[in-house]
Structure formats: C-alpha cells, structure tokens
Amino acid sequence: MCVPAALAVFGQAALALDEVEITVLGADSDLESAINAASLVQTAKADDETDPRDVMAAALAEYGRLTEVLYANGYYGGVVRVLVDGREAGRIPVFHLPARINKIAVTVDPGHPFTFGTARVAPLAQGTVLPKGFRSGERAESTQIQAAADAAHLSWRQAGHPKATLTGQRVTADHTRKTLSADLRFSPGPKARFGTMTQTSDSTIRSDRIARIAGFPTGTVYSPEALDKVANRLRRTGAFSSVALTEAEVLNPDNTLDVDLALADEKPRRFGFGAELSSLEGIGLSGFWMHRNFLGGAERFRVEGEVTGIGGQSGGIDYRLGARLEQPATFGPDTTAFGFVNAAYEDEPAYISRNVNLGVGMTRIFSDTLTGEIGVGVHYSDTTDVFGNREFFHLTLPVGLTWDRRNDMLDATDGTYVRAEITPFLSLNDGGSGARGFVDARAYRGLGAGDRFVLAGRVHAGTVYSDSVQDIPPEYLFFSGGGNSVRGQPYQSLGIPVGTDGLRGGRSYLAVSTELRATITDTIGVVAFADAGHISDDSLFAGNGDWHAGAGLGLRYKTPIGPLRLDVAGPVSGDTGDGVQIYLGIGQAF
C-alpha cells in the first residue's frame, strides 16, 4: 500500500522528543541544578514538543544558553556538547534536518572555576557600595560584573548625574592562572537639575490638578527617587491606569533635565460588594460605589452601606450608611483633604444606638509605609442600654498613624502593620468628656521554601477615659467575642456584668490572635488559630476584668480578590459561650 508523502511527514512530526539526558562532569550540585533549570531541550521535552524544527532550534540554542550559565557561575573554560541522536547538533545541516528526533544528550564539562584577578570600576560616586562578590580572589561570576556596573550606574544617578554611562569595559580571562580581570570605566556626565514636566497625553482630569498632585520638583538636583515619588503620587489617586515618566535624551544647555508625562485614565466609576457569614452573628452584606474623578480634579467620592446580623442569634439587624469625599494634593502633593458623614443603627446584644458622625480632616503621606491622619468631627447618638435611654453629643478630634510594611495587603506573608489612633471627645450637651485610644498591631513571617508556612499574629488594645462610665457612648466602650476578636466565642459576649443579667462594655480591651497558615496547593491552604480576649472595668486595664479564649481550624481558597475564608472554632476558656461557631468571608481574618 502506498502512503502519501504528506501523511508520512505529518505522522512523524506528531512524535514528541522521547528522551533528554544531561550530564555535568565533576560539578557541584548547585551548578548541575542551574544547568538543568536553564536547559532549552529539557523545556522542549517537558512541553511535549513535536515539531523537529523546533526541537532542533532548542538544541542549537543550547550551546549559548548553557555557556551563559557557566559564565554566571564563574566557569570560563567549559565545553558544551549537544548530541542529537548521536550527531553533534552544530554539525547538522539546517536544510537537512531529521524528520524525527528520539534522544538528545547534553554533556557539560565546566572545567575549573575562575576567580577575579582585577575587579575595578572607576570613577565611582561617593558612597557607592559594590557587590561583595566583585573583588580580587572571589569567584568570577559574570553576574557580579553586571551587578557592579548596575550599582555604579545607579549611584551616579542618585548623586544627580542622570546621563552617567558605561564608556569602556575590559574583561580578560587568564586560562593559565584561572583568573578573570574586569575593568569598567564610567563617564558620569554633568550634574543636573530637574527642568520642566510636560504632559504628553490627554486626560479627563484637569492639567493643573495633575501638576499639583505630581509635585514635580523643578529646579532641584536630579534623583531617580524623586521621579519615583512623582509617579507614586499620581498612581495612589487611583484615577490612572498607567503612569509613565520619560527622561529627555539630552540635557538642556543649562544642565536641566526635562521629563515627559504620559497618563491613561482609569475607568471613573467602580462598585463592589462583600459578604460574611457566622453561625451565631448571621449574615453580613456590604457594598460600595465610588467615583475616581468626581469634580474633575481626581477627587474620590465613595458611598458605602452595610447590613449585618441578618438571621443572627445575638442582637438584631444593624444598618450603616456613609459617604466620603477625598481631594488629593489639597495642602501640598502629599496631603489629602477629606470630608465624611456616616449614619448607623446598631442593635447590639448590650445596647441599641442610633448615631451620626460627620467631620473633615486631612491625611499626610510621610513615606511609602507611614501615613498620618487628623480631623475634627461631631458625634451624635441616641442610645438604650443598662443605664436607660440617653443622648450624647460630642465634638471629636481624631488623630491616627498607620505604619504598613506588609508585602501584600490582602494576603500578607511578611512584614508588619500598626494602626494607632486616639480620639478626644468634648461634650456639647450635659455629658462628660474624655478620650478613646486604640492600637491594631500585626506581624507576619514566612517559613519554608516559597513561604509555604506563614506565622501571623495580631494584638488589639484599646482604652477609653472619662470621669464616669455613663458619660461614654456605649459604642465607644469595648466588648470581646466574635469573628473580629475571639473566634469560637459568641459575638460581644464578654463585657462588664451589670445586675443579674445586664451587660455593658468595658473601658479597656486586649485581644491576642495567632495563626499558622499552610499552603497545600496553589489555591488551597489550611489554618490553625487561637484567640484570647480580655475586658477590664477601668481605663488602662485597671479594675476588675475577665478573659476568654477560643481556637479552631480554617480553610482558605485563593481568589483574585483575596482568599475565601472558612473558619470553625470553639471556646477554650471562659464562661461566655459553648458549642461550635462557623465563620465564612473574603480575606484573611487579619
């Protein structure tokens, strides 16, 4: 039977590479691992490549790829052989490729490692720190030469020389002495100052507001950090999907450097929603609507609402509705002004409060990790609790600091977070005055390869002071228990007993939580956790108080908007509850 030639070729091409064999002679395990990881034919085998032309292309490129790996590890006399079914790949005519490839054998003889003889970069900007591996006697890894060049170039730019360039390099290998000499020469160019920033793209945000937000430092000495700060100021408004700053190719005659700014607007409107479920607290639903450019100057206007306690067994249903308007660069490029109004009906286990908060303030960005906030507001509440029906009307002066060094706000595996705030309140009716302070501190530490395990801890601490506890709104006092404090204990179950069955909040609060998070697959993780909470009857943890604790296990499923969280917990100590509690939500517990 005669088979058409086209079908024969197709049938042969459909066969994938059968075998890849990589041999590294006399090398350490690190080099062997690097070669295996970099091998192109190994990748072709893993991808089940079927086209002989693509397999041959990988085999021919293997020489250069593995030579780069040898150089990167300090081997400059190595030999790489690539045999395709017993024939050297480099000697196979490219126009007479085999129709089928069964086996590729790669042999690498690295030879002896080289060390640096001369390792020099000149001239250097003051304070330049070169890599420790770039010095005489150290292993002559090519990556160290590149790292030294990068360090010298960056230092010159940080010293105000944006056009510093590598103008010469002499790299020679002495195969007799097994040494490599590297001599790099730089031309720093003139010291420059910032010129003007020109917007090169259209935007729905007014150009004067863009310039004010950017805070471009015209006239100051050039530094790449200053450009990064300009870009970050624009990005953190949330009004732009991309921000690109491009330096002019040449300096102006007066040694100033102009910069072009290209922007792309983000979609102005955004909305979102959230949901949480607790077997005791019930269902909580939340949503928001936001406009990123409300008045044409990158103002952010956000309206949000929340309904919690639906179907819950503790308290009733709570309602919250609020709005907030922020204007960036109100008092300089790093200060944002804001105004807000919030209204809430809270039907909690120990009290009912109908309250309104409104105020204005400003947020100051001190650095990428430190933010401060100060404001003035009015708080009104009509409450019912163990003391009866009362009205509160206060002038508030909230002050806060946030220090955030987490590597991921939604699912941190490393870093710390601290939020501290104090709110003095001055009575505007017949009540008393005082102050409320609160601290939320968290820490994360990744363990194992790829942070497979994460140890996380959180401390909540708060205190409120006033001459009489009856002068403090019940929503300013503290309770413990529930998904945001002590899991496994009923919501707001720990407070200060009043009479035979009454309960009010304490004037001091401490909660400690620990979690050990383990990643099982790319999307699934498990958590073991323990929480404990303490409520005290007086300010600064004086007076009578009590503890309770809970512990449990959790399951996490990673999604693009954060991990889906399922926690199951029960009480460990204390007499505030029994049974098992279930919590379901989005995002880590902290």
C-alpha positions as CSV (number, residue, x, y, z in Angstrom):
1,M,0.0,0.0,0.0
2,C,1.3,3.4,-0.9
3,V,1.1,6.1,1.8
4,P,1.1,9.8,0.6
5,A,4.3,11.6,1.5
6,A,2.4,14.5,3.2
7,L,0.7,12.0,5.6
8,A,4.0,10.3,6.4
9,V,5.7,13.6,7.3
10,F,2.7,14.5,9.4
11,G,2.8,11.2,11.3
12,Q,6.5,11.6,12.0
13,A,6.2,15.2,13.2
14,A,3.5,14.2,15.7
15,L,6.0,12.2,17.7
16,A,7.4,14.2,20.6
17,L,11.0,14.1,21.8
18,D,11.5,10.7,23.6
19,E,14.5,11.3,25.9
20,V,16.8,14.1,27.1
21,E,19.9,13.2,29.0
22,I,22.0,15.9,30.7
23,T,25.4,15.1,32.2
24,V,27.6,17.6,34.1
25,L,31.1,16.4,34.7
26,G,32.7,16.9,38.1
27,A,30.5,19.8,39.1
28,D,28.8,20.7,42.3
29,S,25.1,20.2,42.8
30,D,24.3,23.9,42.5
31,L,25.8,24.2,39.0
32,E,24.1,21.0,38.0
33,S,20.7,22.3,39.2
34,A,21.3,25.6,37.3
35,I,22.1,23.8,34.1
36,N,19.1,21.6,34.3
37,A,16.8,24.5,35.0
38,A,18.2,26.6,32.1
39,S,18.2,23.8,29.5
40,L,16.1,24.6,26.4
41,V,15.9,21.0,25.3
42,Q,14.7,20.0,28.7
43,T,12.0,22.5,28.4
44,A,11.1,21.2,24.9
45,K,10.8,17.7,26.4
46,A,8.6,18.9,29.2
47,D,6.4,20.8,26.7
48,D,6.0,17.6,24.6
49,E,7.3,19.5,21.6
50,T,6.5,17.5,18.4
51,D,8.0,19.6,15.5
52,P,11.6,18.5,14.7
53,R,12.4,22.0,13.6
54,D,11.5,23.5,17.0
55,V,13.4,20.7,18.8
56,M,16.5,21.4,16.6
57,A,16.2,25.1,17.3
58,A,16.3,24.4,21.0
59,A,19.3,22.1,20.6
60,L,21.2,24.7,18.6
61,A,20.4,27.4,21.2
62,E,21.5,25.1,24.0
63,Y,25.2,26.0,23.4
64,G,24.7,29.7,24.1
65,R,22.3,29.2,26.9
66,L,24.5,26.8,28.9
67,T,27.6,28.8,28.2
68,E,25.8,31.8,29.9
69,V,25.1,29.6,32.9
70,L,28.7,28.6,33.1
71,Y,29.9,32.2,33.0
72,A,27.3,33.2,35.6
73,N,28.8,30.6,37.9
74,G,32.5,31.5,37.2
75,Y,33.4,28.8,34.6
76,Y,35.1,30.3,31.5
77,G,36.9,27.2,30.1
78,G,33.9,24.9,29.8
79,V,32.9,22.7,26.9
80,V,29.2,22.1,25.9
81,R,28.3,19.2,23.6
82,V,24.8,18.6,22.3
83,L,24.2,15.3,20.5
84,V,21.0,14.8,18.5
85,D,20.6,11.0,18.1
86,G,24.4,10.7,18.3
87,R,25.2,13.6,16.0
88,E,26.6,17.0,17.1
89,A,23.8,19.4,16.8
90,G,26.0,22.2,15.5
91,R,27.1,20.0,12.5
92,I,23.7,19.0,11.3
93,P,22.8,21.0,8.1
94,V,19.9,23.3,8.8
95,F,18.4,22.5,5.5
96,H,18.6,18.7,6.0
97,L,17.0,18.3,9.5
98,P,16.0,14.8,10.6
99,A,12.3,14.0,10.3
100,R,12.2,12.6,13.8
101,I,14.4,13.1,16.9
102,N,14.4,10.4,19.6
103,K,17.1,11.4,22.0
104,I,19.2,14.5,22.8
105,A,22.3,14.0,25.0
106,V,23.9,17.1,26.6
107,T,27.3,16.9,28.1
108,V,28.8,19.8,30.0
109,D,32.4,19.8,31.1
110,P,32.7,23.0,33.2
111,G,36.4,22.9,33.8
112,H,37.9,24.8,36.7
113,P,36.2,27.8,38.3
114,F,37.9,31.2,37.8
115,T,38.5,33.8,40.4
116,F,38.7,37.6,40.0
117,G,42.2,38.9,39.4
118,T,41.5,42.6,38.9
119,A,38.0,43.8,39.8
120,R,37.7,47.5,39.3
121,V,35.1,50.2,38.5
122,A,36.1,53.8,38.1
123,P,35.3,56.5,38.7
124,L,32.8,55.9,41.4
125,A,30.3,58.3,43.0
126,Q,30.9,59.0,46.7
127,G,29.3,56.3,48.9
128,T,29.0,53.7,46.1
129,V,28.7,50.2,47.5
130,L,29.8,47.5,45.1
131,P,28.7,43.8,45.4
132,K,30.9,41.8,47.9
133,G,31.4,39.2,45.2
134,F,33.1,41.7,42.9
135,R,36.7,41.8,44.3
136,S,40.0,40.0,43.8
137,G,40.0,36.4,44.9
138,E,36.3,35.9,44.8
139,R,34.5,33.5,42.3
140,A,34.4,35.4,39.0
141,E,30.7,35.1,38.3
142,S,29.6,37.2,35.3
143,T,26.5,38.3,37.2
144,Q,28.8,40.0,39.7
145,I,30.3,42.1,36.9
146,Q,26.8,43.2,35.8
147,A,25.8,43.9,39.4
148,A,28.9,46.1,39.9
149,A,28.1,48.0,36.7
150,D,24.5,48.5,37.8
151,A,25.5,49.6,41.2
152,A,27.9,52.2,39.9
153,H,25.4,53.5,37.3
154,L,22.7,53.8,40.0
155,S,25.0,55.6,42.4
156,W,25.9,58.2,39.8
157,R,22.2,58.8,39.1
158,Q,21.4,59.1,42.8
159,A,24.2,61.6,43.0
160,G,22.5,63.8,40.4
161,H,24.1,62.6,37.2
162,P,21.2,61.2,35.0
163,K,23.4,60.7,31.9
164,A,26.1,58.6,33.5
165,T,27.2,55.9,31.1
166,L,29.5,52.9,30.9
167,T,32.0,54.1,28.3
168,G,34.5,51.2,28.4
169,Q,35.0,47.7,29.7
170,R,37.9,45.4,29.5
171,V,37.3,41.8,30.6
172,T,40.1,39.2,30.0
173,A,40.4,35.6,31.1
174,D,43.8,34.1,32.0
175,H,43.3,30.4,31.4
176,T,46.7,29.5,32.9
177,R,46.0,31.2,36.2
178,K,42.3,30.6,36.1
179,T,41.6,34.3,36.7
180,L,39.3,36.8,35.2
181,S,40.1,40.5,35.2
182,A,37.3,43.1,34.8
183,D,38.0,46.8,34.4
184,L,34.9,49.0,33.9
185,R,35.1,52.7,33.1
186,F,32.2,55.2,33.6
187,S,31.6,58.7,32.4
188,P,29.3,60.4,35.0
189,G,28.3,63.4,32.8
190,P,27.3,66.7,34.3
191,K,25.3,67.1,37.5
192,A,21.8,68.1,36.5
193,R,18.7,69.7,38.0
194,F,15.1,69.0,37.1
195,G,13.7,71.2,34.3
196,T,10.0,71.0,33.4
197,M,7.5,68.2,33.2
198,T,5.3,68.2,30.0
199,Q,2.1,66.2,29.9
200,T,2.0,64.4,26.5
201,S,-1.4,62.6,26.7
202,D,-4.9,63.7,27.2
203,S,-6.8,63.2,30.4
204,T,-10.3,64.0,31.8
205,I,-8.5,65.3,34.9
206,R,-7.6,69.0,34.7
207,S,-3.9,69.5,33.9
208,D,-3.4,72.0,36.8
209,R,-4.6,69.3,39.2
210,I,-2.3,66.7,37.7
211,A,0.6,69.1,38.1
212,R,-0.4,69.8,41.7
213,I,-0.8,66.1,42.5
214,A,2.6,65.2,40.9
215,G,4.5,67.9,42.7
216,F,7.3,67.8,40.1
217,P,10.5,69.2,41.8
218,T,11.6,71.7,39.1
219,G,14.9,73.3,40.0
220,T,16.1,70.7,42.5
221,V,19.0,68.3,42.0
222,Y,18.1,65.3,39.9
223,S,17.4,62.0,41.6
224,P,15.6,58.8,40.5
225,E,13.9,58.6,43.9
226,A,12.2,62.0,43.2
227,L,10.8,60.7,39.9
228,D,9.5,57.6,41.6
229,K,7.8,59.8,44.2
230,V,6.1,61.8,41.4
231,A,4.8,58.6,39.7
232,N,3.6,57.2,43.0
233,R,1.7,60.3,43.9
234,L,-0.2,60.0,40.7
235,R,-0.8,56.3,41.0
236,R,-2.1,56.4,44.5
237,T,-5.0,58.6,43.5
238,G,-6.5,55.6,41.7
239,A,-7.5,57.8,38.8
240,F,-4.9,56.5,36.4
241,S,-4.5,53.0,34.9
242,S,-0.9,53.8,33.9
243,V,1.7,56.5,34.7
244,A,4.9,56.8,32.6
245,L,7.7,59.3,33.1
246,T,10.3,59.5,30.3
247,E,13.5,61.5,30.7
248,A,14.7,63.6,27.9
249,E,17.6,62.0,25.9
250,V,19.9,65.0,26.4
251,L,20.2,67.7,29.0
252,N,19.3,71.3,28.2
253,P,22.2,73.8,27.8
254,D,21.8,74.9,31.4
255,N,22.1,71.2,32.5
256,T,18.5,70.8,33.4
257,L,16.6,67.7,32.5
258,D,13.0,67.8,31.2
259,V,10.6,64.9,31.7
260,D,7.6,63.8,29.7
261,L,4.5,62.5,31.5
262,A,2.1,60.1,29.7
263,L,-1.1,59.1,31.5
264,A,-4.0,56.7,30.8
265,D,-7.2,57.3,32.8
266,E,-8.7,54.6,34.9
267,K,-12.5,54.0,34.5
268,P,-14.1,56.7,36.6
269,R,-16.7,54.5,38.4
270,R,-16.3,51.4,40.4
271,F,-18.5,49.3,42.6
272,G,-18.1,46.3,44.8
273,F,-19.7,44.1,47.4
274,G,-18.8,41.7,50.2
275,A,-20.5,39.1,52.3
276,E,-19.7,37.3,55.6
277,L,-21.5,34.5,57.4
278,S,-21.3,33.5,61.0
279,S,-23.4,30.7,62.5
280,L,-24.2,32.9,65.5
281,E,-23.9,36.5,64.2
282,G,-25.8,35.7,61.0
283,I,-25.2,37.2,57.5
284,G,-23.4,40.5,56.8
285,L,-23.8,42.2,53.4
286,S,-21.8,45.3,52.3
287,G,-21.4,47.3,49.1
288,F,-19.9,50.5,47.8
289,W,-20.0,52.8,44.8
290,M,-17.0,55.0,44.0
291,H,-16.2,57.8,41.5
292,R,-12.5,58.4,41.0
293,N,-12.8,61.8,39.4
294,F,-15.8,63.3,41.0
295,L,-15.2,67.0,40.3
296,G,-12.6,66.8,37.5
297,G,-9.6,67.0,39.8
298,A,-9.0,63.3,40.8
299,E,-11.4,63.7,43.7
300,R,-12.5,60.3,45.1
301,F,-16.2,60.1,46.2
302,R,-17.3,56.9,47.8
303,V,-20.7,55.8,49.2
304,E,-20.9,52.6,51.1
305,G,-23.5,50.7,53.0
306,E,-23.7,47.6,55.3
307,V,-26.3,45.4,56.8
308,T,-25.2,42.9,59.4
309,G,-26.9,40.5,61.8
310,I,-29.3,39.1,59.3
311,G,-30.7,35.9,60.8
312,G,-28.3,36.2,63.7
313,Q,-28.9,34.9,67.2
314,S,-27.2,37.8,69.1
315,G,-28.8,41.3,68.9
316,G,-30.8,42.5,65.9
317,I,-30.0,43.8,62.5
318,D,-27.5,46.6,62.1
319,Y,-27.6,49.2,59.3
320,R,-24.8,51.5,58.3
321,L,-24.6,54.1,55.5
322,G,-21.7,56.5,54.8
323,A,-20.1,58.8,52.3
324,R,-16.6,60.2,52.0
325,L,-15.1,62.7,49.6
326,E,-11.3,63.0,49.2
327,Q,-9.3,65.6,47.4
328,P,-5.6,64.8,46.8
329,A,-2.9,67.5,47.0
330,T,-5.0,70.0,48.9
331,F,-2.2,71.2,51.1
332,G,0.8,70.1,49.0
333,P,1.3,67.0,46.9
334,D,1.4,64.6,49.9
335,T,-1.6,65.8,51.8
336,T,-5.2,64.8,51.1
337,A,-8.2,66.6,52.5
338,F,-11.4,64.7,53.2
339,G,-14.9,65.1,54.5
340,F,-17.3,62.3,55.6
341,V,-20.7,61.6,57.0
342,N,-21.9,58.3,58.5
343,A,-25.2,57.1,59.9
344,A,-25.8,53.9,61.7
345,Y,-28.5,51.9,63.6
346,E,-26.8,49.4,65.8
347,D,-28.9,46.7,67.5
348,E,-26.2,45.0,69.5
349,P,-26.5,42.4,72.3
350,A,-25.9,45.0,75.1
351,Y,-27.3,48.2,73.6
352,I,-29.1,49.9,70.8
353,S,-27.6,53.1,69.2
354,R,-28.8,55.4,66.6
355,N,-25.8,57.6,65.7
356,V,-24.4,60.0,63.2
357,N,-20.8,61.1,62.6
358,L,-19.6,63.8,60.3
359,G,-16.4,65.7,60.0
360,V,-13.4,66.9,58.0
361,G,-9.7,66.2,58.1
362,M,-6.5,65.5,56.2
363,T,-4.2,62.6,55.5
364,R,-0.5,63.1,55.2
365,I,1.7,60.6,53.4
366,F,5.1,60.7,55.2
367,S,6.6,57.8,53.3
368,D,5.7,54.7,51.4
369,T,4.9,53.0,54.7
370,L,3.9,55.8,57.1
371,T,0.7,57.7,56.9
372,G,-0.9,60.2,59.4
373,E,-4.4,61.5,59.8
374,I,-6.0,64.3,61.8
375,G,-9.5,65.6,61.8
376,V,-12.4,67.3,63.6
377,G,-15.9,65.9,63.8
378,V,-19.3,65.8,65.5
379,H,-20.7,62.6,67.0
380,Y,-24.4,62.3,68.0
381,S,-26.0,59.2,69.4
382,D,-29.3,58.2,70.9
383,T,-28.8,55.0,72.9
384,T,-30.6,52.5,75.0
385,D,-28.6,50.2,77.4
386,V,-28.5,49.1,81.0
387,F,-28.4,52.8,82.0
388,G,-31.6,53.6,80.2
389,N,-32.3,56.0,77.3
390,R,-29.6,58.6,76.8
391,E,-28.4,61.1,74.3
392,F,-24.7,62.0,73.5
393,F,-23.5,65.0,71.5
394,H,-19.7,65.3,71.2
395,L,-17.0,67.2,69.4
396,T,-14.3,64.7,68.4
397,L,-10.7,65.3,67.4
398,P,-9.4,62.0,66.0
399,V,-5.6,61.6,65.3
400,G,-4.1,58.5,63.8
401,L,-0.9,57.0,62.5
402,T,-0.6,53.9,60.2
403,W,2.7,52.1,59.6
404,D,2.2,49.5,57.0
405,R,5.2,47.3,55.9
406,R,3.2,44.2,54.7
407,N,4.2,42.7,51.4
408,D,0.5,42.2,50.5
409,M,-2.5,43.9,52.0
410,L,-4.9,41.1,51.1
411,D,-2.8,38.1,52.0
412,A,0.5,39.1,53.7
413,T,3.3,36.6,54.2
414,D,5.9,39.0,55.5
415,G,6.1,42.4,57.3
416,T,4.2,44.3,59.9
417,Y,1.2,46.6,60.3
418,V,0.5,49.0,63.1
419,R,-2.5,51.4,63.3
420,A,-2.7,53.7,66.4
421,E,-5.4,56.3,67.0
422,I,-6.6,58.5,69.8
423,T,-9.9,60.4,69.8
424,P,-10.5,63.1,72.4
425,F,-14.2,63.8,72.8
426,L,-15.7,67.0,74.3
427,S,-19.3,67.0,75.3
428,L,-21.6,69.6,73.7
429,N,-24.6,68.9,76.0
430,D,-24.7,67.9,79.7
431,G,-22.5,64.9,79.4
432,G,-18.8,64.4,80.3
433,S,-15.7,64.5,78.1
434,G,-12.8,62.1,77.7
435,A,-10.6,60.3,75.2
436,R,-10.5,56.9,73.4
437,G,-7.4,55.2,72.2
438,F,-6.9,52.0,70.1
439,V,-4.0,50.1,68.6
440,D,-4.1,47.3,66.0
441,A,-0.7,45.7,65.5
442,R,0.0,42.7,63.2
443,A,3.1,40.8,62.2
444,Y,3.7,38.1,59.5
445,R,6.7,35.8,59.0
446,G,7.0,33.3,56.1
447,L,8.6,29.9,56.8
448,G,9.9,27.3,54.4
449,A,10.5,27.4,50.7
450,G,8.3,29.9,48.9
451,D,6.6,30.9,52.3
452,R,4.7,27.6,52.4
453,F,4.1,28.3,56.0
454,V,3.2,31.7,57.5
455,L,3.1,32.6,61.1
456,A,0.8,35.5,61.8
457,G,0.0,37.4,64.9
458,R,-2.3,40.3,65.9
459,V,-2.7,42.4,69.1
460,H,-5.7,44.6,69.6
461,A,-5.6,47.0,72.6
462,G,-7.9,49.9,73.5
463,T,-8.9,52.1,76.4
464,V,-11.3,54.9,77.0
465,Y,-11.2,57.5,79.7
466,S,-14.0,59.7,81.3
467,D,-14.9,60.6,84.8
468,S,-18.0,58.3,84.7
469,V,-18.8,55.3,82.5
470,Q,-22.2,56.8,82.0
471,D,-20.6,59.7,80.1
472,I,-19.2,57.4,77.5
473,P,-21.4,56.4,74.5
474,P,-21.8,52.6,74.5
475,E,-20.3,52.3,71.0
476,Y,-17.1,53.8,72.4
477,L,-16.8,51.0,75.1
478,F,-15.3,47.6,74.4
479,F,-16.7,44.1,74.1
480,S,-14.9,40.8,73.2
481,G,-16.1,37.8,71.2
482,G,-16.9,37.1,67.6
483,G,-15.2,36.9,64.2
484,N,-13.2,40.1,64.6
485,S,-11.9,39.5,68.1
486,V,-12.2,36.0,69.6
487,R,-13.4,33.3,67.3
488,G,-15.3,30.5,69.0
489,Q,-16.9,32.9,71.5
490,P,-20.3,34.5,70.8
491,Y,-20.3,38.0,69.4
492,Q,-19.8,40.7,72.1
493,S,-20.3,38.1,74.8
494,L,-17.6,39.4,77.2
495,G,-18.2,42.7,78.8
496,I,-18.9,44.0,82.3
497,P,-21.8,42.4,84.1
498,V,-24.5,44.8,85.5
499,G,-27.1,43.4,87.9
500,T,-28.3,39.9,87.4
501,D,-28.4,39.7,83.6
502,G,-27.3,43.1,82.3
503,L,-24.0,43.7,80.3
504,R,-22.1,46.8,79.3
505,G,-18.8,47.5,77.6
506,G,-15.5,47.7,79.4
507,R,-13.2,50.7,79.4
508,S,-10.2,48.6,78.4
509,Y,-9.7,45.8,75.9
510,L,-7.0,43.5,74.9
511,A,-7.2,40.7,72.3
512,V,-4.4,38.4,71.0
513,S,-4.6,36.2,68.0
514,T,-2.1,33.8,66.4
515,E,-2.4,31.8,63.2
516,L,-0.2,29.2,61.5
517,R,-1.1,29.2,57.8
518,A,0.0,26.4,55.5
519,T,-0.3,26.3,51.7
520,I,-1.4,22.9,50.4
521,T,-1.8,23.7,46.7
522,D,-1.6,26.9,44.6
523,T,-5.1,27.7,45.6
524,I,-5.9,25.8,48.8
525,G,-4.5,26.5,52.3
526,V,-5.3,25.5,55.9
527,V,-5.0,27.5,59.1
528,A,-4.8,26.7,62.8
529,F,-5.6,29.6,65.1
530,A,-6.1,30.6,68.7
531,D,-7.6,33.9,70.0
532,A,-7.9,35.3,73.5
533,G,-9.6,38.5,74.7
534,H,-9.7,40.5,78.0
535,I,-12.2,43.2,79.1
536,S,-11.4,45.5,82.1
537,D,-13.7,47.7,84.1
538,D,-11.5,50.7,84.2
539,S,-9.1,52.8,82.0
540,L,-5.6,51.5,81.3
541,F,-6.6,47.9,82.3
542,A,-7.2,48.8,86.0
543,G,-10.2,47.4,87.9
544,N,-11.9,44.1,87.6
545,G,-11.8,42.2,84.4
546,D,-12.0,38.8,82.8
547,W,-10.6,36.6,80.0
548,H,-12.0,34.2,77.5
549,A,-10.4,32.3,74.6
550,G,-11.2,30.3,71.5
551,A,-9.4,28.1,68.9
552,G,-10.1,26.3,65.7
553,L,-9.1,25.4,62.2
554,G,-9.7,27.1,58.9
555,L,-9.7,26.6,55.2
556,R,-8.6,29.1,52.6
557,Y,-9.2,29.2,48.8
558,K,-7.3,31.9,46.9
559,T,-9.2,34.1,44.5
560,P,-8.1,37.3,42.6
561,I,-9.8,39.5,45.3
562,G,-8.3,37.7,48.3
563,P,-8.7,34.3,49.9
564,L,-12.1,32.9,50.6
565,R,-12.1,32.1,54.3
566,L,-13.9,29.4,56.3
567,D,-13.1,29.1,60.0
568,V,-14.6,26.6,62.5
569,A,-13.9,27.4,66.2
570,G,-15.0,26.7,69.7
571,P,-14.4,28.1,73.2
572,V,-11.2,27.1,75.0
573,S,-11.7,29.1,78.3
574,G,-14.2,31.4,79.9
575,D,-17.9,31.0,80.5
576,T,-19.3,33.3,77.8
577,G,-20.3,30.6,75.3
578,D,-20.3,27.0,74.2
579,G,-20.7,25.0,71.0
580,V,-19.0,25.4,67.6
581,Q,-19.0,28.7,65.7
582,I,-18.6,28.9,61.9
583,Y,-17.3,32.0,60.0
584,L,-17.3,32.5,56.3
585,G,-15.9,35.6,54.5
586,I,-13.4,37.0,52.0
587,G,-9.9,37.9,53.0
588,Q,-7.7,36.6,55.8
589,A,-9.0,37.1,59.4
590,F,-6.2,39.7,59.8
